[in-house]
Amino acid sequence: MERAGQAPLRAVPAVIVRPWLWPTAVVQLFALAPRGWWRRSPFVPVPERAYYRFRMQTMYGDPDHEPEGKDLVTYLKWCRGYRPTLR
């Protein structure tokens, strides 16, 4: 299946200025990566395009919409707060 590519990279600067979210971002990056991502080009753990487009459709109403930095930060804060409840 095709990968999401570089569209989400435009939202990354919003996370770079928040070092306390870096561990959560790394965990989520690998959690969303398909199995065996290291065997297929581009050899980075990015979600499959179908999943990515579904998430953009449900969030913005447009599967081609690029994620916004503030939304990525909100998502990572949610993930960071949610993880401890799983233990």
Wavefront OBJ file of the C-alpha trace (Angstrom):
o trace
v 0.000 0.000 0.000
v 1.156 3.532 -0.726
v 2.585 5.605 2.136
v 1.495 9.038 3.339
v 4.696 10.747 2.214
v 5.860 14.165 3.307
v 2.615 16.117 3.696
v 2.638 15.850 7.520
v 6.148 17.303 7.675
v 4.792 20.854 7.455
v 3.226 20.380 10.902
v 6.478 19.166 12.486
v 7.823 22.634 13.443
v 4.947 22.959 15.911
v 6.316 19.887 17.718
v 9.992 20.822 17.431
v 9.476 23.818 19.732
v 7.848 21.548 22.340
v 10.561 19.097 23.456
v 8.292 17.542 26.107
v 6.211 16.122 23.223
v 9.149 14.535 21.376
v 8.954 11.144 23.140
v 5.216 10.969 22.489
v 5.732 11.917 18.837
v 8.299 9.137 18.373
v 6.032 6.574 20.045
v 3.104 7.595 17.845
v 5.231 7.611 14.710
v 6.142 3.971 15.241
v 2.676 3.015 16.498
v 1.087 4.242 13.256
v 3.733 2.747 10.970
v 2.757 -0.404 9.094
v 4.501 -3.653 9.918
v 7.711 -4.144 8.014
v 8.072 -0.449 7.177
v 11.872 -0.850 7.160
v 11.656 -3.251 4.201
v 9.919 -0.826 1.827
v 10.879 2.515 0.401
v 10.967 5.237 1.730
v 12.361 3.223 4.710
v 10.797 5.530 7.283
v 7.901 4.731 9.624
v 5.046 6.626 7.976
v 1.403 5.507 8.009
v -0.183 4.048 4.920
v -1.803 6.579 2.603
v -5.308 5.107 3.037
v -5.114 5.536 6.818
v -3.677 9.026 6.487
v -6.380 10.099 4.018
v -9.079 8.644 6.284
v -7.758 10.656 9.228
v -7.640 13.861 7.195
v -11.195 13.210 5.934
v -12.530 12.685 9.444
v -10.638 15.665 10.873
v -10.987 18.265 8.138
v -13.640 16.891 5.793
v -11.071 16.685 2.993
v -8.730 13.728 2.503
v -6.199 15.989 0.774
v -6.034 18.556 3.581
v -2.619 18.870 5.192
v -2.480 18.567 8.975
v -2.104 21.787 10.889
v 0.582 22.208 13.518
v -1.834 23.131 16.292
v -3.868 20.001 15.588
v -0.770 17.794 15.685
v 0.193 19.320 19.038
v -3.329 18.761 20.381
v -3.242 15.129 19.217
v 0.147 14.495 20.826
v -0.972 16.092 24.091
v -3.995 13.815 24.053
v -1.810 10.770 23.382
v 0.551 11.792 26.161
v -2.316 12.059 28.632
v -4.046 8.891 27.426
v -1.068 6.517 27.601
v -0.918 6.387 31.429
v -4.578 5.283 31.540
v -3.671 2.147 29.568
v -1.414 0.833 32.345
l 1 2 3 4 5 6 7 8 9 10 11 12 13 14 15 16 17 18 19 20 21 22 23 24 25 26 27 28 29 30 31 32 33 34 35 36 37 38 39 40 41 42 43 44 45 46 47 48 49 50 51 52 53 54 55 56 57 58 59 60 61 62 63 64 65 66 67 68 69 70 71 72 73 74 75 76 77 78 79 80 81 82 83 84 85 86 87
